[in-house]
Amino acid sequence: MAEKVARVGVKKQEGYLYFVDKNGDVSRATMSRGGRKKGKAKVEKVAKAGVKKEKGYLYFVDKNGDVSRAKMARGRK
């Protein structure tokens, strides 16, 4: 189950991939199918969240536009 880490309230637009960057802020990049040409996607910062990332967790932007995290499933047999 995921837990909410920071309330940001980002409004998502179609054709963009939203993610938590290495600084803990919310960024977005154009998706390949969003009309982007080949090459590296332009990344732009959308909101400043300042989340400190912990090892063993996956950080993502949930459907409400907030930053959440879930424990990574590693080493299962």
PyMOL Python script that loads the backbone (N, CA, C, O; Angstrom):
from pymol import cmd

cmd.read_pdbstr("""\
ATOM      1  N   MET A   1       0.843  -1.182   0.000  1.00  0.00           N
ATOM      2  CA  MET A   1       0.000   0.000   0.000  1.00  0.00           C
ATOM      3  C   MET A   1       0.889   1.247   0.000  1.00  0.00           C
ATOM      4  O   MET A   1       1.969   1.249   0.590  1.00  0.00           O
ATOM      5  N   ALA A   2       0.436   2.272  -0.647  1.00  0.00           N
ATOM      6  CA  ALA A   2       1.207   3.509  -0.773  1.00  0.00           C
ATOM      7  C   ALA A   2       0.835   4.487   0.348  1.00  0.00           C
ATOM      8  O   ALA A   2      -0.294   4.505   0.838  1.00  0.00           O
ATOM      9  N   GLU A   3       1.817   5.291   0.730  1.00  0.00           N
ATOM     10  CA  GLU A   3       1.566   6.343   1.712  1.00  0.00           C
ATOM     11  C   GLU A   3       1.913   7.697   1.099  1.00  0.00           C
ATOM     12  O   GLU A   3       2.886   7.823   0.356  1.00  0.00           O
ATOM     13  N   LYS A   4       1.107   8.705   1.420  1.00  0.00           N
ATOM     14  CA  LYS A   4       1.313  10.041   0.895  1.00  0.00           C
ATOM     15  C   LYS A   4       2.461  10.709   1.642  1.00  0.00           C
ATOM     16  O   LYS A   4       2.491  10.720   2.872  1.00  0.00           O
ATOM     17  N   VAL A   5       3.417  11.273   0.874  1.00  0.00           N
ATOM     18  CA  VAL A   5       4.598  11.898   1.474  1.00  0.00           C
ATOM     19  C   VAL A   5       4.471  13.414   1.476  1.00  0.00           C
ATOM     20  O   VAL A   5       4.794  14.067   2.469  1.00  0.00           O
ATOM     21  N   ALA A   6       3.999  13.979   0.358  1.00  0.00           N
ATOM     22  CA  ALA A   6       3.869  15.438   0.254  1.00  0.00           C
ATOM     23  C   ALA A   6       2.639  15.784  -0.577  1.00  0.00           C
ATOM     24  O   ALA A   6       2.362  15.147  -1.594  1.00  0.00           O
ATOM     25  N   ARG A   7       1.914  16.791  -0.133  1.00  0.00           N
ATOM     26  CA  ARG A   7       0.741  17.254  -0.889  1.00  0.00           C
ATOM     27  C   ARG A   7       1.187  18.379  -1.815  1.00  0.00           C
ATOM     28  O   ARG A   7       1.618  19.442  -1.370  1.00  0.00           O
ATOM     29  N   VAL A   8       1.072  18.116  -3.119  1.00  0.00           N
ATOM     30  CA  VAL A   8       1.516  19.086  -4.111  1.00  0.00           C
ATOM     31  C   VAL A   8       0.333  19.557  -4.948  1.00  0.00           C
ATOM     32  O   VAL A   8       0.229  20.749  -5.237  1.00  0.00           O
ATOM     33  N   GLY A   9      -0.562  18.653  -5.346  1.00  0.00           N
ATOM     34  CA  GLY A   9      -1.756  18.999  -6.113  1.00  0.00           C
ATOM     35  C   GLY A   9      -1.451  19.399  -7.549  1.00  0.00           C
ATOM     36  O   GLY A   9      -2.009  20.376  -8.048  1.00  0.00           O
ATOM     37  N   VAL A  10      -0.575  18.659  -8.221  1.00  0.00           N
ATOM     38  CA  VAL A  10      -0.214  18.952  -9.619  1.00  0.00           C
ATOM     39  C   VAL A  10      -1.366  18.540 -10.533  1.00  0.00           C
ATOM     40  O   VAL A  10      -1.904  17.441 -10.400  1.00  0.00           O
ATOM     41  N   LYS A  11      -1.738  19.409 -11.447  1.00  0.00           N
ATOM     42  CA  LYS A  11      -2.750  19.095 -12.458  1.00  0.00           C
ATOM     43  C   LYS A  11      -2.027  18.464 -13.639  1.00  0.00           C
ATOM     44  O   LYS A  11      -1.190  19.106 -14.274  1.00  0.00           O
ATOM     45  N   LYS A  12      -2.347  17.203 -13.934  1.00  0.00           N
ATOM     46  CA  LYS A  12      -1.655  16.473 -14.999  1.00  0.00           C
ATOM     47  C   LYS A  12      -2.261  16.774 -16.361  1.00  0.00           C
ATOM     48  O   LYS A  12      -3.479  16.876 -16.507  1.00  0.00           O
ATOM     49  N   GLN A  13      -1.384  16.916 -17.362  1.00  0.00           N
ATOM     50  CA  GLN A  13      -1.813  17.114 -18.747  1.00  0.00           C
ATOM     51  C   GLN A  13      -1.527  15.851 -19.535  1.00  0.00           C
ATOM     52  O   GLN A  13      -0.594  15.111 -19.222  1.00  0.00           O
ATOM     53  N   GLU A  14      -2.326  15.607 -20.552  1.00  0.00           N
ATOM     54  CA  GLU A  14      -2.138  14.430 -21.389  1.00  0.00           C
ATOM     55  C   GLU A  14      -0.875  14.580 -22.231  1.00  0.00           C
ATOM     56  O   GLU A  14      -0.551  15.678 -22.684  1.00  0.00           O
ATOM     57  N   GLY A  15      -0.155  13.460 -22.441  1.00  0.00           N
ATOM     58  CA  GLY A  15       1.037  13.475 -23.262  1.00  0.00           C
ATOM     59  C   GLY A  15       2.325  13.711 -22.491  1.00  0.00           C
ATOM     60  O   GLY A  15       3.394  13.815 -23.091  1.00  0.00           O
ATOM     61  N   TYR A  16       2.236  13.798 -21.161  1.00  0.00           N
ATOM     62  CA  TYR A  16       3.415  14.017 -20.323  1.00  0.00           C
ATOM     63  C   TYR A  16       3.561  12.893 -19.310  1.00  0.00           C
ATOM     64  O   TYR A  16       2.571  12.322 -18.853  1.00  0.00           O
ATOM     65  N   LEU A  17       4.804  12.583 -18.965  1.00  0.00           N
ATOM     66  CA  LEU A  17       5.128  11.616 -17.928  1.00  0.00           C
ATOM     67  C   LEU A  17       5.574  12.408 -16.704  1.00  0.00           C
ATOM     68  O   LEU A  17       6.539  13.170 -16.775  1.00  0.00           O
ATOM     69  N   TYR A  18       4.879  12.234 -15.584  1.00  0.00           N
ATOM     70  CA  TYR A  18       5.199  12.955 -14.350  1.00  0.00           C
ATOM     71  C   TYR A  18       5.972  12.039 -13.416  1.00  0.00           C
ATOM     72  O   TYR A  18       5.619  10.870 -13.263  1.00  0.00           O
ATOM     73  N   PHE A  19       7.030  12.560 -12.787  1.00  0.00           N
ATOM     74  CA  PHE A  19       7.872  11.759 -11.918  1.00  0.00           C
ATOM     75  C   PHE A  19       8.512  12.625 -10.849  1.00  0.00           C
ATOM     76  O   PHE A  19       8.505  13.853 -10.936  1.00  0.00           O
ATOM     77  N   VAL A  20       9.072  11.962  -9.827  1.00  0.00           N
ATOM     78  CA  VAL A  20       9.797  12.652  -8.762  1.00  0.00           C
ATOM     79  C   VAL A  20      11.273  12.593  -9.126  1.00  0.00           C
ATOM     80  O   VAL A  20      11.844  11.507  -9.224  1.00  0.00           O
ATOM     81  N   ASP A  21      11.897  13.753  -9.329  1.00  0.00           N
ATOM     82  CA  ASP A  21      13.294  13.785  -9.767  1.00  0.00           C
ATOM     83  C   ASP A  21      14.248  13.553  -8.599  1.00  0.00           C
ATOM     84  O   ASP A  21      13.811  13.347  -7.467  1.00  0.00           O
ATOM     85  N   LYS A  22      15.562  13.587  -8.877  1.00  0.00           N
ATOM     86  CA  LYS A  22      16.558  13.261  -7.848  1.00  0.00           C
ATOM     87  C   LYS A  22      16.617  14.287  -6.728  1.00  0.00           C
ATOM     88  O   LYS A  22      17.150  13.990  -5.659  1.00  0.00           O
ATOM     89  N   ASN A  23      16.086  15.483  -6.939  1.00  0.00           N
ATOM     90  CA  ASN A  23      16.044  16.508  -5.892  1.00  0.00           C
ATOM     91  C   ASN A  23      14.787  16.407  -5.030  1.00  0.00           C
ATOM     92  O   ASN A  23      14.641  17.149  -4.059  1.00  0.00           O
ATOM     93  N   GLY A  24      13.876  15.489  -5.381  1.00  0.00           N
ATOM     94  CA  GLY A  24      12.641  15.319  -4.623  1.00  0.00           C
ATOM     95  C   GLY A  24      11.529  16.229  -5.078  1.00  0.00           C
ATOM     96  O   GLY A  24      10.533  16.374  -4.369  1.00  0.00           O
ATOM     97  N   ASP A  25      11.663  16.851  -6.244  1.00  0.00           N
ATOM     98  CA  ASP A  25      10.633  17.726  -6.793  1.00  0.00           C
ATOM     99  C   ASP A  25       9.877  16.999  -7.899  1.00  0.00           C
ATOM    100  O   ASP A  25      10.351  15.985  -8.412  1.00  0.00           O
ATOM    101  N   VAL A  26       8.699  17.512  -8.272  1.00  0.00           N
ATOM    102  CA  VAL A  26       7.898  16.905  -9.332  1.00  0.00           C
ATOM    103  C   VAL A  26       8.303  17.522 -10.668  1.00  0.00           C
ATOM    104  O   VAL A  26       8.298  18.742 -10.834  1.00  0.00           O
ATOM    105  N   SER A  27       8.655  16.647 -11.623  1.00  0.00           N
ATOM    106  CA  SER A  27       9.048  17.076 -12.964  1.00  0.00           C
ATOM    107  C   SER A  27       8.209  16.335 -13.989  1.00  0.00           C
ATOM    108  O   SER A  27       7.510  15.375 -13.667  1.00  0.00           O
ATOM    109  N   ARG A  28       8.291  16.802 -15.238  1.00  0.00           N
ATOM    110  CA  ARG A  28       7.567  16.117 -16.304  1.00  0.00           C
ATOM    111  C   ARG A  28       8.398  16.131 -17.580  1.00  0.00           C
ATOM    112  O   ARG A  28       9.232  17.011 -17.791  1.00  0.00           O
ATOM    113  N   ALA A  29       8.144  15.121 -18.436  1.00  0.00           N
ATOM    114  CA  ALA A  29       8.808  15.003 -19.731  1.00  0.00           C
ATOM    115  C   ALA A  29       7.760  14.566 -20.745  1.00  0.00           C
ATOM    116  O   ALA A  29       6.812  13.861 -20.401  1.00  0.00           O
ATOM    117  N   THR A  30       7.934  14.988 -21.997  1.00  0.00           N
ATOM    118  CA  THR A  30       6.980  14.577 -23.028  1.00  0.00           C
ATOM    119  C   THR A  30       7.158  13.099 -23.324  1.00  0.00           C
ATOM    120  O   THR A  30       8.283  12.606 -23.406  1.00  0.00           O
ATOM    121  N   MET A  31       6.046  12.392 -23.485  1.00  0.00           N
ATOM    122  CA  MET A  31       6.102  10.970 -23.790  1.00  0.00           C
ATOM    123  C   MET A  31       6.395  10.781 -25.274  1.00  0.00           C
ATOM    124  O   MET A  31       6.138  11.675 -26.080  1.00  0.00           O
ATOM    125  N   SER A  32       6.923   9.637 -25.628  1.00  0.00           N
ATOM    126  CA  SER A  32       7.269   9.337 -27.016  1.00  0.00           C
ATOM    127  C   SER A  32       6.049   9.437 -27.923  1.00  0.00           C
ATOM    128  O   SER A  32       6.149   9.903 -29.058  1.00  0.00           O
ATOM    129  N   ARG A  33       4.914   9.006 -27.427  1.00  0.00           N
ATOM    130  CA  ARG A  33       3.698   9.037 -28.241  1.00  0.00           C
ATOM    131  C   ARG A  33       2.977  10.371 -28.158  1.00  0.00           C
ATOM    132  O   ARG A  33       1.900  10.526 -28.733  1.00  0.00           O
ATOM    133  N   GLY A  34       3.545  11.323 -27.462  1.00  0.00           N
ATOM    134  CA  GLY A  34       2.934  12.635 -27.324  1.00  0.00           C
ATOM    135  C   GLY A  34       3.368  13.602 -28.413  1.00  0.00           C
ATOM    136  O   GLY A  34       3.255  14.814 -28.234  1.00  0.00           O
ATOM    137  N   GLY A  35       3.869  13.091 -29.550  1.00  0.00           N
ATOM    138  CA  GLY A  35       4.285  13.952 -30.647  1.00  0.00           C
ATOM    139  C   GLY A  35       5.732  14.373 -30.565  1.00  0.00           C
ATOM    140  O   GLY A  35       6.157  15.265 -31.298  1.00  0.00           O
ATOM    141  N   ARG A  36       6.517  13.737 -29.670  1.00  0.00           N
ATOM    142  CA  ARG A  36       7.912  14.098 -29.506  1.00  0.00           C
ATOM    143  C   ARG A  36       8.751  13.435 -30.590  1.00  0.00           C
ATOM    144  O   ARG A  36       8.508  12.286 -30.958  1.00  0.00           O
ATOM    145  N   LYS A  37       9.724  14.155 -31.089  1.00  0.00           N
ATOM    146  CA  LYS A  37      10.660  13.608 -32.067  1.00  0.00           C
ATOM    147  C   LYS A  37      11.696  12.756 -31.346  1.00  0.00           C
ATOM    148  O   LYS A  37      11.788  12.791 -30.119  1.00  0.00           O
ATOM    149  N   LYS A  38      12.477  11.990 -32.107  1.00  0.00           N
ATOM    150  CA  LYS A  38      13.501  11.131 -31.503  1.00  0.00           C
ATOM    151  C   LYS A  38      14.552  11.974 -30.798  1.00  0.00           C
ATOM    152  O   LYS A  38      14.794  13.127 -31.158  1.00  0.00           O
ATOM    153  N   GLY A  39      15.167  11.381 -29.794  1.00  0.00           N
ATOM    154  CA  GLY A  39      16.185  12.082 -29.025  1.00  0.00           C
ATOM    155  C   GLY A  39      15.758  12.202 -27.578  1.00  0.00           C
ATOM    156  O   GLY A  39      14.756  11.614 -27.170  1.00  0.00           O
ATOM    157  N   LYS A  40      16.505  12.950 -26.808  1.00  0.00           N
ATOM    158  CA  LYS A  40      16.224  13.105 -25.390  1.00  0.00           C
ATOM    159  C   LYS A  40      15.035  14.039 -25.164  1.00  0.00           C
ATOM    160  O   LYS A  40      14.910  15.073 -25.821  1.00  0.00           O
ATOM    161  N   ALA A  41      14.179  13.668 -24.242  1.00  0.00           N
ATOM    162  CA  ALA A  41      12.997  14.477 -23.928  1.00  0.00           C
ATOM    163  C   ALA A  41      13.390  15.680 -23.080  1.00  0.00           C
ATOM    164  O   ALA A  41      14.294  15.595 -22.250  1.00  0.00           O
ATOM    165  N   LYS A  42      12.711  16.791 -23.292  1.00  0.00           N
ATOM    166  CA  LYS A  42      12.939  17.996 -22.502  1.00  0.00           C
ATOM    167  C   LYS A  42      12.230  17.827 -21.161  1.00  0.00           C
ATOM    168  O   LYS A  42      11.024  17.587 -21.113  1.00  0.00           O
ATOM    169  N   VAL A  43      12.989  17.954 -20.076  1.00  0.00           N
ATOM    170  CA  VAL A  43      12.443  17.793 -18.728  1.00  0.00           C
ATOM    171  C   VAL A  43      12.250  19.166 -18.115  1.00  0.00           C
ATOM    172  O   VAL A  43      13.148  20.007 -18.152  1.00  0.00           O
ATOM    173  N   GLU A  44      11.063  19.386 -17.548  1.00  0.00           N
ATOM    174  CA  GLU A  44      10.796  20.663 -16.880  1.00  0.00           C
ATOM    175  C   GLU A  44      10.230  20.414 -15.487  1.00  0.00           C
ATOM    176  O   GLU A  44       9.435  19.497 -15.281  1.00  0.00           O
ATOM    177  N   LYS A  45      10.650  21.241 -14.534  1.00  0.00           N
ATOM    178  CA  LYS A  45      10.190  21.133 -13.155  1.00  0.00           C
ATOM    179  C   LYS A  45       8.798  21.738 -13.051  1.00  0.00           C
ATOM    180  O   LYS A  45       8.574  22.863 -13.500  1.00  0.00           O
ATOM    181  N   VAL A  46       7.856  20.995 -12.458  1.00  0.00           N
ATOM    182  CA  VAL A  46       6.472  21.438 -12.353  1.00  0.00           C
ATOM    183  C   VAL A  46       6.182  22.033 -10.976  1.00  0.00           C
ATOM    184  O   VAL A  46       5.561  23.090 -10.868  1.00  0.00           O
ATOM    185  N   ALA A  47       6.639  21.345  -9.924  1.00  0.00           N
ATOM    186  CA  ALA A  47       6.368  21.812  -8.557  1.00  0.00           C
ATOM    187  C   ALA A  47       7.537  21.455  -7.652  1.00  0.00           C
ATOM    188  O   ALA A  47       8.225  20.458  -7.871  1.00  0.00           O
ATOM    189  N   LYS A  48       7.750  22.272  -6.643  1.00  0.00           N
ATOM    190  CA  LYS A  48       8.821  22.030  -5.679  1.00  0.00           C
ATOM    191  C   LYS A  48       8.218  21.313  -4.477  1.00  0.00           C
ATOM    192  O   LYS A  48       7.362  21.856  -3.778  1.00  0.00           O
ATOM    193  N   ALA A  49       8.680  20.082  -4.246  1.00  0.00           N
ATOM    194  CA  ALA A  49       8.167  19.291  -3.125  1.00  0.00           C
ATOM    195  C   ALA A  49       9.232  19.113  -2.048  1.00  0.00           C
ATOM    196  O   ALA A  49       8.908  19.077  -0.861  1.00  0.00           O
ATOM    197  N   GLY A  50      10.507  18.998  -2.450  1.00  0.00           N
ATOM    198  CA  GLY A  50      11.605  18.861  -1.500  1.00  0.00           C
ATOM    199  C   GLY A  50      11.550  17.591  -0.667  1.00  0.00           C
ATOM    200  O   GLY A  50      11.861  17.616   0.523  1.00  0.00           O
ATOM    201  N   VAL A  51      11.157  16.478  -1.284  1.00  0.00           N
ATOM    202  CA  VAL A  51      11.045  15.199  -0.582  1.00  0.00           C
ATOM    203  C   VAL A  51      12.427  14.575  -0.430  1.00  0.00           C
ATOM    204  O   VAL A  51      13.190  14.504  -1.393  1.00  0.00           O
ATOM    205  N   LYS A  52      12.746  14.127   0.770  1.00  0.00           N
ATOM    206  CA  LYS A  52      13.987  13.394   1.022  1.00  0.00           C
ATOM    207  C   LYS A  52      13.694  11.916   0.780  1.00  0.00           C
ATOM    208  O   LYS A  52      12.887  11.311   1.485  1.00  0.00           O
ATOM    209  N   LYS A  53      14.363  11.337  -0.233  1.00  0.00           N
ATOM    210  CA  LYS A  53      14.102   9.947  -0.597  1.00  0.00           C
ATOM    211  C   LYS A  53      14.845   8.983   0.315  1.00  0.00           C
ATOM    212  O   LYS A  53      16.009   9.200   0.655  1.00  0.00           O
ATOM    213  N   GLU A  54      14.155   7.911   0.708  1.00  0.00           N
ATOM    214  CA  GLU A  54      14.749   6.848   1.509  1.00  0.00           C
ATOM    215  C   GLU A  54      14.988   5.635   0.634  1.00  0.00           C
ATOM    216  O   GLU A  54      14.256   5.391  -0.325  1.00  0.00           O
ATOM    217  N   LYS A  55      16.009   4.886   0.970  1.00  0.00           N
ATOM    218  CA  LYS A  55      16.337   3.681   0.221  1.00  0.00           C
ATOM    219  C   LYS A  55      15.253   2.620   0.446  1.00  0.00           C
ATOM    220  O   LYS A  55      14.743   2.474   1.557  1.00  0.00           O
ATOM    221  N   GLY A  56      14.909   1.884  -0.610  1.00  0.00           N
ATOM    222  CA  GLY A  56      13.934   0.800  -0.493  1.00  0.00           C
ATOM    223  C   GLY A  56      12.508   1.213  -0.784  1.00  0.00           C
ATOM    224  O   GLY A  56      11.593   0.407  -0.617  1.00  0.00           O
ATOM    225  N   TYR A  57      12.290   2.460  -1.218  1.00  0.00           N
ATOM    226  CA  TYR A  57      10.956   2.949  -1.541  1.00  0.00           C
ATOM    227  C   TYR A  57      10.902   3.448  -2.980  1.00  0.00           C
ATOM    228  O   TYR A  57      11.891   3.960  -3.505  1.00  0.00           O
ATOM    229  N   LEU A  58       9.755   3.299  -3.605  1.00  0.00           N
ATOM    230  CA  LEU A  58       9.497   3.804  -4.942  1.00  0.00           C
ATOM    231  C   LEU A  58       8.642   5.058  -4.787  1.00  0.00           C
ATOM    232  O   LEU A  58       7.550   4.997  -4.220  1.00  0.00           O
ATOM    233  N   TYR A  59       9.124   6.183  -5.281  1.00  0.00           N
ATOM    234  CA  TYR A  59       8.414   7.455  -5.173  1.00  0.00           C
ATOM    235  C   TYR A  59       7.741   7.773  -6.498  1.00  0.00           C
ATOM    236  O   TYR A  59       8.347   7.603  -7.556  1.00  0.00           O
ATOM    237  N   PHE A  60       6.482   8.237  -6.453  1.00  0.00           N
ATOM    238  CA  PHE A  60       5.715   8.513  -7.663  1.00  0.00           C
ATOM    239  C   PHE A  60       4.686   9.600  -7.413  1.00  0.00           C
ATOM    240  O   PHE A  60       4.401   9.955  -6.270  1.00  0.00           O
ATOM    241  N   VAL A  61       4.127  10.129  -8.513  1.00  0.00           N
ATOM    242  CA  VAL A  61       3.069  11.135  -8.440  1.00  0.00           C
ATOM    243  C   VAL A  61       1.745  10.384  -8.580  1.00  0.00           C
ATOM    244  O   VAL A  61       1.493   9.766  -9.615  1.00  0.00           O
ATOM    245  N   ASP A  62       0.898  10.430  -7.548  1.00  0.00           N
ATOM    246  CA  ASP A  62      -0.354   9.674  -7.571  1.00  0.00           C
ATOM    247  C   ASP A  62      -1.434  10.383  -8.383  1.00  0.00           C
ATOM    248  O   ASP A  62      -1.195  11.446  -8.956  1.00  0.00           O
ATOM    249  N   LYS A  63      -2.624   9.785  -8.427  1.00  0.00           N
ATOM    250  CA  LYS A  63      -3.700  10.318  -9.272  1.00  0.00           C
ATOM    251  C   LYS A  63      -4.222  11.674  -8.810  1.00  0.00           C
ATOM    252  O   LYS A  63      -4.853  12.385  -9.591  1.00  0.00           O
ATOM    253  N   ASN A  64      -3.971  12.046  -7.557  1.00  0.00           N
ATOM    254  CA  ASN A  64      -4.372  13.362  -7.048  1.00  0.00           C
ATOM    255  C   ASN A  64      -3.307  14.424  -7.304  1.00  0.00           C
ATOM    256  O   ASN A  64      -3.519  15.598  -7.000  1.00  0.00           O
ATOM    257  N   GLY A  65      -2.160  14.021  -7.861  1.00  0.00           N
ATOM    258  CA  GLY A  65      -1.085  14.963  -8.133  1.00  0.00           C
ATOM    259  C   GLY A  65      -0.167  15.182  -6.946  1.00  0.00           C
ATOM    260  O   GLY A  65       0.597  16.147  -6.929  1.00  0.00           O
ATOM    261  N   ASP A  66      -0.226  14.301  -5.950  1.00  0.00           N
ATOM    262  CA  ASP A  66       0.626  14.394  -4.768  1.00  0.00           C
ATOM    263  C   ASP A  66       1.748  13.367  -4.862  1.00  0.00           C
ATOM    264  O   ASP A  66       1.665  12.419  -5.643  1.00  0.00           O
ATOM    265  N   VAL A  67       2.798  13.558  -4.065  1.00  0.00           N
ATOM    266  CA  VAL A  67       3.916  12.616  -4.056  1.00  0.00           C
ATOM    267  C   VAL A  67       3.624  11.522  -3.043  1.00  0.00           C
ATOM    268  O   VAL A  67       3.335  11.800  -1.879  1.00  0.00           O
ATOM    269  N   SER A  68       3.702  10.262  -3.500  1.00  0.00           N
ATOM    270  CA  SER A  68       3.478   9.103  -2.636  1.00  0.00           C
ATOM    271  C   SER A  68       4.660   8.155  -2.762  1.00  0.00           C
ATOM    272  O   SER A  68       5.503   8.294  -3.648  1.00  0.00           O
ATOM    273  N   ARG A  69       4.700   7.188  -1.852  1.00  0.00           N
ATOM    274  CA  ARG A  69       5.754   6.187  -1.927  1.00  0.00           C
ATOM    275  C   ARG A  69       5.193   4.824  -1.549  1.00  0.00           C
ATOM    276  O   ARG A  69       4.227   4.709  -0.795  1.00  0.00           O
ATOM    277  N   ALA A  70       5.838   3.785  -2.104  1.00  0.00           N
ATOM    278  CA  ALA A  70       5.467   2.407  -1.803  1.00  0.00           C
ATOM    279  C   ALA A  70       6.745   1.610  -1.575  1.00  0.00           C
ATOM    280  O   ALA A  70       7.775   1.883  -2.192  1.00  0.00           O
ATOM    281  N   LYS A  71       6.675   0.639  -0.698  1.00  0.00           N
ATOM    282  CA  LYS A  71       7.844  -0.206  -0.416  1.00  0.00           C
ATOM    283  C   LYS A  71       8.131  -1.055  -1.648  1.00  0.00           C
ATOM    284  O   LYS A  71       7.224  -1.657  -2.222  1.00  0.00           O
ATOM    285  N   MET A  72       9.407  -1.097  -2.050  1.00  0.00           N
ATOM    286  CA  MET A  72       9.792  -1.874  -3.222  1.00  0.00           C
ATOM    287  C   MET A  72       9.745  -3.358  -2.906  1.00  0.00           C
ATOM    288  O   MET A  72      10.169  -3.786  -1.832  1.00  0.00           O
ATOM    289  N   ALA A  73       9.231  -4.135  -3.838  1.00  0.00           N
ATOM    290  CA  ALA A  73       9.175  -5.586  -3.689  1.00  0.00           C
ATOM    291  C   ALA A  73      10.477  -6.142  -4.259  1.00  0.00           C
ATOM    292  O   ALA A  73      10.654  -6.224  -5.474  1.00  0.00           O
ATOM    293  N   ARG A  74      11.378  -6.519  -3.365  1.00  0.00           N
ATOM    294  CA  ARG A  74      12.669  -7.047  -3.796  1.00  0.00           C
ATOM    295  C   ARG A  74      12.994  -8.314  -3.047  1.00  0.00           C
ATOM    296  O   ARG A  74      12.727  -8.433  -1.851  1.00  0.00           O
ATOM    297  N   GLY A  75      13.578  -9.272  -3.766  1.00  0.00           N
ATOM    298  CA  GLY A  75      14.066 -10.488  -3.140  1.00  0.00           C
ATOM    299  C   GLY A  75      13.004 -11.495  -2.779  1.00  0.00           C
ATOM    300  O   GLY A  75      13.228 -12.326  -1.900  1.00  0.00           O
ATOM    301  N   ARG A  76      11.854 -11.452  -3.426  1.00  0.00           N
ATOM    302  CA  ARG A  76      10.806 -12.452  -3.147  1.00  0.00           C
ATOM    303  C   ARG A  76      11.141 -13.763  -3.845  1.00  0.00           C
ATOM    304  O   ARG A  76      11.794 -13.781  -4.889  1.00  0.00           O
ATOM    305  N   LYS A  77      10.681 -14.855  -3.250  1.00  0.00           N
ATOM    306  CA  LYS A  77      10.873 -16.170  -3.876  1.00  0.00           C
ATOM    307  C   LYS A  77       9.557 -16.861  -4.061  1.00  0.00           C
ATOM    308  O   LYS A  77       9.514 -17.980  -4.573  1.00  0.00           O
TER     309      LYS A  77
END
""", "prot")
cmd.dss("prot")
cmd.show_as("cartoon", "prot")
cmd.util.cbc("prot")
cmd.orient("prot")
